[in-house]
Amino acid sequence: MARTLRRDILDSLGPDVAVPSYDPARLTAGIVHFGIGNFHRAHQAVYLDDLFNLGLDHDWAIVGAGLRPADMQMRQALEPQDWLTTVVEQEAATSTARVTASMIGDLVDPGAIVAKLADPAIRIVSLTITEGGYYIDPATQRFDPTHPDIVADASRPEAPRSVFGVILAGLRRRRDASVQPFTVMSCDNIPGNGHVTRNAVVGLAELIDPGLAGWIRENVAFPGSMIDRITPATSDRERDLLRERFGVADNWPVYCEQFRQWVLEDNFPAGRPALEKVGVQFVPDVAPYEHMKIRILNGGHAAIAYPAALLDIHFVHEAMNNPLIARFLDKLERDEIIPVVPPITGTDFDEYFSKISHRFANPKIGDTIARLCLDGSNRQPKFILPSAADRLRAGLPVTGLALVSALWARYCYGETDSGKPIAPNDPSWTRLAAQARLARADARAWLEMINIFGGLASDPVYVAAFVNALDALWSIGTRATLEAYLAGTL
């Protein structure tokens, strides 16, 4: 019989489930985190749980925060189980489970969140709000002050509806009370995530109160980070597996791979937990590591997502078991992506990619192709198009990278090669689907989305490669197009 997860049953869980060695009731909050989804609970929350298990820094517990309906859903799942999460690490031959207790509360009311942000005990505000949550213009990769959420917060700063509006309200209160500002730490896969977050907060402040914007520039730290752990979405499959294998009934467990990595710029004026004691790497400049991970790992995910979806493949490990897709990924990475990633002393990119390929092929993770395909309109400009732009500047071909974007265009048409429908999978799906239908007759129509493709849309080398790839996908299909690319005849 599975035990319902709560603090009062931790001591009675079986020996196969690790539990905290500390008393969660004795923790106090030092961090507010926006976006307590699966990745956060498999990553930052786990590192802090490790630290607390060492008996250290118990004043750095997490209070979750969120403004979306999904955040309310997560709160409703976690509150009855005292904010505990079961994390199951999966490798091909092993599965281990642990209960983490580093989160001690969650807030979804904007007013309550702002009040918590004003509390001097809160010294870090961290974010996992996805690539699309930063109000970035896809083509310029700059803050977009015209987004409706930003316009609304600028007109009514006393009733913020965006994460950045709430953060700004918290910073204003601290400034007015002469309280040291908290550090704002992004944990999202965005190039220059610290700079992007700073631009969003300062950009909104400029619209409301230029004086506050100046104070933020001078006093608030926005360290960059590189975060990595493959963490699929939770479904009833994972809940059932947890009950059957470990005897725990958890409303929202997290399944993930064993591997994890966190590289952080050491810029925390208000203090930070001693995360270096549990494997976090602190560096003066995180950009090279971030560049490596976003281009090679996230770019690799984007590369296999759309051909796998078009060939009706459901799981990521199944895609990696498909020789055609595995060879496509290998050639694309080694021929086109890795050669334009700036080197890091002591890091072998070929070895790094080989490890990534092994991680993608992990059969226990259950990561889905649909998750990798999500939100291409925000991910392509961050994970794929920059590599293409770098190669074009160097006078190098972009056949494979243009094919990745052509596969995305073909996917957005809304049906697989076999004719099965593809469900909408992007906040801009209506627009994407309309352009994809135009692009079936004229591939250049896809590149008319200048806010996504920027200068690539008018680069004759890129345009020719993209048109050739999308025309091939429509004329001979995904499988034959991949074969042509691998044979050097595309």
C-alpha positions in Angstrom: 0.0 0.0 0.0 1.4 3.3 -1.0 1.9 5.9 1.7 0.5 9.5 1.0 3.4 11.9 1.1 3.5 14.2 4.2 6.1 15.2 6.7 4.6 13.0 9.5 5.2 9.8 7.5 8.8 10.4 6.4 10.3 8.2 9.1 8.0 5.3 8.0 9.0 5.2 4.3 10.9 2.2 3.2 14.6 1.9 2.9 14.5 2.5 -0.8 13.4 6.1 -0.3 15.9 8.6 1.0 14.4 11.3 3.3 15.8 14.5 4.7 18.2 14.3 7.7 17.1 17.8 8.8 13.8 18.9 10.3 11.9 20.9 7.5 9.9 22.7 10.2 13.1 24.4 11.4 14.0 25.9 8.0 13.5 29.6 7.2 13.1 31.2 3.9 15.9 33.0 2.1 14.8 32.5 -1.5 11.7 33.2 -3.4 11.5 31.2 -6.6 9.1 31.9 -9.5 8.1 28.8 -11.4 8.2 25.7 -9.1 7.8 23.3 -12.0 9.6 20.0 -12.6 13.0 21.4 -13.6 13.3 23.6 -10.5 12.3 20.8 -8.2 14.8 18.5 -9.8 17.6 21.0 -9.8 17.9 24.1 -7.5 15.6 22.5 -4.9 17.8 19.3 -4.9 21.1 21.2 -4.5 19.6 23.0 -1.5 18.3 19.8 -0.1 21.8 18.4 -0.4 23.2 21.4 1.4 20.6 21.2 4.2 21.4 17.5 4.6 25.0 18.6 5.5 23.5 20.6 8.3 24.3 23.9 6.6 22.5 27.1 5.7 19.0 26.3 7.0 18.0 29.9 6.6 18.0 29.5 2.7 14.8 27.5 2.2 12.6 28.2 -0.8 9.2 29.9 -1.0 7.6 29.3 -4.3 5.8 32.0 -6.3 3.7 32.1 -9.4 1.1 34.1 -11.2 -0.3 31.7 -13.8 -3.1 29.1 -13.6 -0.5 26.4 -13.8 1.2 27.8 -10.6 -2.1 27.5 -8.8 -2.4 23.9 -10.0 1.1 23.1 -8.6 0.2 24.8 -5.3 -2.9 22.7 -5.0 -0.8 19.5 -5.6 2.0 20.3 -3.2 0.3 22.0 -0.2 -1.5 18.8 1.0 1.9 17.1 1.1 3.7 19.8 3.1 5.5 21.1 0.0 7.5 17.8 -0.2 8.6 16.4 -3.6 9.7 12.9 -4.5 12.6 13.0 -7.0 13.4 9.8 -8.9 16.7 9.6 -10.6 16.6 7.2 -13.6 19.5 5.5 -15.4 19.2 2.5 -17.7 20.1 0.0 -14.9 19.0 1.9 -11.7 16.3 4.0 -10.2 16.7 5.9 -6.9 14.1 7.9 -5.0 14.5 10.7 -2.5 12.1 13.1 -0.8 13.3 16.8 -0.8 12.0 19.3 1.7 13.9 22.5 0.7 10.6 24.2 -0.2 8.6 25.5 2.7 5.7 27.4 1.1 4.2 28.8 -2.1 2.4 32.1 -2.9 0.2 32.8 -5.9 -1.4 36.1 -4.8 0.6 39.1 -6.2 0.1 41.2 -3.1 1.4 38.4 -0.9 4.4 37.8 -3.1 5.3 41.5 -3.1 5.1 41.5 0.7 7.4 38.4 0.9 9.9 40.1 -1.5 10.0 43.1 0.8 11.1 40.9 3.7 14.8 41.5 4.5 15.2 37.7 5.0 14.7 37.1 1.3 18.1 37.6 -0.3 17.7 35.8 -3.6 14.8 35.8 -6.1 15.3 33.1 -8.7 13.3 32.3 -11.8 12.4 29.3 -13.9 9.8 30.8 -16.2 10.8 29.2 -19.5 12.5 30.9 -22.5 9.2 32.6 -23.5 8.7 34.3 -20.2 11.2 37.1 -20.5 9.4 39.4 -23.1 12.2 39.1 -25.6 11.8 40.1 -29.2 12.8 36.9 -31.0 14.7 38.6 -33.8 16.7 41.2 -31.8 16.8 39.2 -28.5 16.1 42.4 -26.7 13.5 43.3 -24.2 10.1 44.1 -25.8 8.4 47.1 -24.0 5.4 46.8 -26.3 4.3 43.4 -25.0 0.7 43.6 -23.6 1.8 42.4 -20.1 4.5 45.0 -19.9 2.2 47.8 -21.1 -0.3 46.7 -18.5 2.2 46.7 -15.7 3.6 50.1 -16.8 0.2 51.6 -16.7 -0.8 50.0 -13.4 2.3 49.3 -11.4 0.3 49.0 -8.2 -1.4 45.8 -9.7 1.3 43.9 -11.5 0.5 40.9 -13.6 3.9 39.9 -14.8 6.8 38.3 -12.9 8.9 41.4 -13.6 6.2 43.7 -12.4 6.0 41.9 -9.1 9.8 41.8 -8.7 9.9 45.5 -9.4 7.2 46.2 -6.8 9.3 44.2 -4.3 12.4 46.1 -5.1 10.6 49.5 -4.8 9.5 48.6 -1.3 13.0 47.6 -0.3 14.4 50.8 -1.7 11.8 52.9 0.1 12.5 51.1 3.3 16.3 51.3 2.9 16.6 47.5 2.8 19.4 45.9 0.8 18.0 44.6 -2.5 17.8 40.9 -3.2 19.8 39.3 -6.0 17.8 38.2 -9.1 19.0 34.9 -10.5 17.6 33.4 -13.7 17.7 29.6 -14.1 16.4 29.5 -17.6 18.0 28.4 -20.8 18.6 31.8 -22.4 21.8 33.1 -23.8 23.1 35.7 -21.3 20.2 35.0 -18.9 21.6 37.4 -16.3 21.7 40.3 -18.7 18.3 39.3 -20.2 16.7 39.4 -16.7 18.4 42.7 -15.9 17.1 44.2 -19.1 13.5 43.0 -18.3 13.5 44.4 -14.8 15.3 47.7 -15.7 13.3 48.0 -18.9 10.0 47.9 -17.1 11.3 50.2 -14.4 12.2 52.8 -17.0 8.6 52.8 -18.1 7.3 53.4 -14.6 10.0 55.2 -12.6 13.4 56.1 -14.2 14.8 56.9 -10.7 14.0 53.4 -9.6 15.6 52.1 -12.8 18.8 53.9 -12.0 18.8 52.5 -8.4 18.4 49.0 -9.8 21.3 49.4 -12.2 23.5 50.6 -9.4 22.4 48.2 -6.6 20.9 44.9 -7.9 22.9 41.9 -9.0 21.8 39.7 -11.9 24.2 36.7 -12.0 24.3 34.5 -15.0 23.9 30.8 -14.8 24.1 27.6 -16.8 21.8 24.9 -15.6 21.4 21.3 -16.9 19.3 18.3 -16.0 16.9 16.5 -18.3 13.6 16.5 -16.6 10.4 15.4 -18.5 6.9 16.3 -17.6 5.0 14.4 -15.0 2.0 12.3 -16.0 0.0 9.5 -14.4 2.7 7.1 -15.7 5.2 8.6 -13.3 2.7 8.7 -10.4 1.9 5.0 -10.9 5.5 4.0 -11.2 6.3 5.8 -7.9 3.5 4.0 -6.1 4.4 0.6 -7.5 8.1 0.7 -7.2 8.7 2.9 -4.1 5.3 2.8 -2.2 4.9 6.6 -2.2 1.7 8.5 -3.3 3.0 11.9 -4.5 0.6 14.3 -6.3 3.4 15.6 -8.5 6.7 13.6 -8.4 9.6 14.5 -10.5 11.5 12.0 -12.7 14.9 13.0 -14.1 18.2 11.7 -15.1 21.1 11.2 -12.6 23.3 13.9 -14.3 23.0 17.5 -13.1 25.1 20.6 -13.5 25.0 24.1 -12.3 27.5 26.9 -13.2 27.0 30.3 -11.5 28.6 33.7 -11.6 29.6 34.5 -8.1 27.8 37.8 -7.8 25.5 37.8 -4.7 26.0 41.0 -2.7 23.2 40.1 -0.3 24.8 36.7 0.4 24.2 33.2 -0.8 24.1 29.6 0.4 27.3 27.6 0.2 26.3 25.7 -2.9 29.9 25.0 -3.8 29.9 22.4 -1.1 27.3 20.4 -3.1 28.8 20.6 -6.5 27.8 24.0 -7.9 30.6 25.6 -9.9 31.1 29.3 -9.2 33.0 31.2 -11.9 33.7 34.8 -12.8 32.0 34.5 -16.2 29.4 31.8 -17.0 28.9 32.8 -20.7 31.3 30.2 -22.2 29.5 27.4 -20.3 26.1 28.7 -21.1 27.1 29.0 -24.8 28.3 25.4 -24.9 25.2 24.0 -23.2 22.6 26.0 -25.2 24.2 25.4 -28.6 25.2 21.7 -28.1 22.6 20.3 -25.7 19.5 22.5 -26.3 20.4 22.8 -30.0 20.6 19.0 -30.1 17.2 18.6 -28.6 15.8 21.0 -31.2 17.5 19.0 -33.9 16.0 15.7 -33.1 12.6 17.0 -32.0 10.9 17.7 -35.3 12.2 14.8 -37.5 11.2 12.5 -34.7 7.7 14.0 -34.5 7.2 13.9 -38.2 8.1 10.2 -38.2 5.6 9.5 -35.4 8.2 8.8 -32.7 6.9 9.4 -29.1 9.9 9.2 -26.8 13.3 10.8 -27.0 15.2 7.6 -26.4 13.3 6.0 -29.2 14.4 8.8 -31.5 18.0 8.1 -30.5 17.5 4.4 -31.2 16.5 5.4 -34.8 19.8 5.2 -36.7 18.7 7.9 -39.2 18.0 10.5 -36.5 21.0 9.5 -34.4 23.3 9.9 -37.4 21.6 13.2 -38.4 22.3 14.6 -34.9 25.9 13.4 -34.9 26.7 14.9 -38.2 24.9 18.2 -37.5 26.7 18.6 -34.1 30.2 17.7 -35.3 30.0 19.4 -38.7 28.0 22.6 -38.0 27.3 23.3 -34.3 30.5 22.4 -32.4 32.9 24.1 -34.7 31.4 27.5 -34.0 31.2 27.1 -30.2 33.9 29.2 -28.5 36.4 26.9 -26.8 36.6 26.5 -23.0 40.0 25.6 -21.5 40.0 22.0 -20.2 36.7 21.1 -21.9 36.5 18.7 -24.9 33.3 19.5 -26.8 33.4 16.1 -28.6 33.4 14.3 -25.3 30.7 16.7 -24.0 28.5 15.8 -27.0 29.1 12.1 -26.6 27.9 12.3 -23.0 24.8 14.3 -24.2 24.0 11.6 -26.8 24.2 9.0 -24.0 21.9 11.1 -21.9 19.4 11.5 -24.7 19.3 7.8 -25.2 18.5 7.0 -21.5 15.4 4.7 -21.8 14.3 5.3 -18.2 13.7 9.0 -18.5 10.5 8.8 -20.6 11.1 12.3 -22.0 8.8 13.0 -24.9 9.3 14.4 -28.3 6.3 16.6 -27.8 8.1 18.3 -24.9 11.1 19.0 -27.1 8.9 20.4 -29.8 7.2 22.9 -27.5 7.5 26.6 -28.1 9.7 26.5 -31.2 9.1 30.2 -31.9 11.1 31.0 -28.7 13.6 28.2 -28.8 14.7 28.3 -32.5 16.0 31.9 -32.1 18.0 30.9 -29.0 19.2 27.3 -29.8 19.5 27.0 -33.6 19.5 30.3 -35.5 22.6 31.8 -33.6 24.7 28.9 -34.8 23.6 29.5 -38.4 24.4 33.2 -38.1 27.8 32.5 -36.8 28.6 30.1 -39.6 27.4 32.5 -42.2 29.6 35.2 -40.8 32.5 32.8 -41.1 31.6 31.9 -44.7 30.6 28.4 -43.8 27.6 26.3 -45.1 24.4 26.0 -43.0 22.8 23.0 -44.8 22.0 21.1 -41.6 21.0 24.0 -39.5 18.7 25.3 -42.2 17.2 21.8 -42.4 16.4 21.9 -38.6 14.4 25.1 -39.1 12.7 23.6 -42.2 11.7 20.6 -40.2 10.2 22.9 -37.7 8.2 24.7 -40.4 7.1 21.3 -41.8 6.0 20.3 -38.2 4.0 23.5 -37.8 1.9 22.5 -40.8 0.1 20.3 -38.3 0.4 16.7 -39.5 3.1 14.1 -39.6 4.4 12.4 -42.7 1.9 9.6 -42.2 -1.0 12.2 -42.0 -1.5 12.1 -38.2 -2.6 15.4 -36.8 -0.1 17.4 -34.6 -1.7 19.2 -31.7 -0.9 22.9 -31.3 2.4 23.2 -29.4 3.4 26.8 -29.3 1.9 30.1 -27.9 2.1 31.4 -31.5 0.6 28.3 -33.1 -2.1 30.0 -35.1 0.4 32.3 -36.8 2.9 29.5 -37.3 0.3 27.1 -38.8 -0.8 29.8 -41.2 2.7 30.5 -42.4 3.5 26.8 -42.7 0.6 26.4 -45.1 1.8 29.3 -47.2 5.3 27.8 -47.1 4.2 24.5 -48.6 3.7 26.4 -51.9 6.5 28.9 -51.3 9.1 28.1 -48.7 10.2 31.7 -48.4 6.9 32.5 -46.7 8.2 30.9 -43.5 11.1 33.3 -43.5 8.7 36.3 -43.6 8.6 36.0 -39.8 11.3 38.6 -39.5 10.8 38.8 -35.7 12.1 35.2 -35.5 14.6 35.0 -38.3 16.0 38.6 -38.4 18.8 39.0 -40.8 18.8 35.3 -41.8 15.6 35.9 -43.7 17.5 38.1 -46.3 20.8 36.2 -46.3 20.9 34.5 -49.8 23.0 31.6 -48.6 20.6 30.8 -45.7 17.5 31.4 -47.8 18.7 29.0 -50.5 19.6 26.3 -48.0 16.2 26.7 -46.2 14.2 26.7 -49.4 16.0 23.6 -50.7 15.4 21.8 -47.4 11.7 22.6 -47.0 11.0 21.8 -50.7 12.7 18.4 -50.2 10.7 17.7 -47.1 7.5 18.2 -49.0 8.6 16.4 -52.2 10.4 13.4 -50.8 9.5 13.3 -47.1 11.4 13.5 -43.8 13.2 10.1 -44.1 14.5 10.6 -47.6 15.5 14.2 -46.8 17.6 13.1 -43.8 19.2 10.5 -46.0 20.1 13.1 -48.6 21.6 15.3 -45.9 23.7 12.4 -44.6 24.8 11.5 -48.1 25.8 15.1 -48.9 23.3 15.4 -51.7 20.7 17.7 -50.1 
